[in-house]
Amino acid sequence: MNPIETVRRRIGDAVFERVAGDEGPRRRERIWTAPGPRRFTLDDPIARVHGDSSMFVGGIRALLLQSLHPLAMAAVDQHSGYRGDPWGRLQRTSGFIAETTFATTDDADCAVAIVRAVHRRIEGVAPDGRPFRADDPHLLRWVHVAEVDSFLRAHDRYGAVALSPSERDAYVAQAAHTGVALGGERIPTTVAELDDALAEYRPELESTAAAREAGRFILLRPPVPLSQRAPYSLLCAAAIGLLPRWARRPLRLPYLPITEATAVRGAGIAMTSTIRWAMAATPPPSPSLAE
């Protein structure tokens, strides 16, 4: 193996290990080689979006955006353990997205059932005195909307191949399957419905101490080795650059349009391209579609 391929594989393995964890190789093998029908094909928009390195930017944006709902943030703050085990939470989330996108229909449905069972046990009281439940259909819709909007916008800017307008609608419709299966209400199935849903939630969003602390943790105090801080910071800058201005003010994040349109966008393209190049060194096996 030549030196460039060695470096490429080393970077790809490091990224995969960080995102997937110790169980990653076994989960990957099961997702891609288990026999049985899949809900989506590799040519579907959802597979193209969720399999692209732009998800690294979209995931950070989604976490920041989701934190603006006080009840959703209270559930995360009190029950997710993101401070004590942030990589574990990332690995569980990335595994769930991979299973519901690429695994057999039975395995995808099993992953949803497990998450629903966890949600049923999570409840509490937010700092403002309002009760919350993780299986609240309204909160589940918010989490879904924030994720899908973030993944789509990140792919629009940093994805390998842009989606057409009809493919963007198809992505929202395909992602809706998981949102409905998890128990969300009125899950959007088009980009227009997704935009309307975001606008509908805006009066409920606000700056809270928990949201600001989560933002500082994600952006300024991540559990990332010093050698990886610079590339991670570039991904964070790209994620902030995709947030609307109304979402930045509550989190006390800057708005620098010229810098974001030039330096930040260029850095985001460089980072996602590098990750895409590295991850391509070890592509997943072809899915088994045997009945």
Order of alpha helices (4+ residues) and beta strands (2+ residues): alpha-alpha-alpha-alpha-alpha-alpha-alpha-beta-beta-alpha-alpha-alpha-alpha-alpha-alpha-alpha
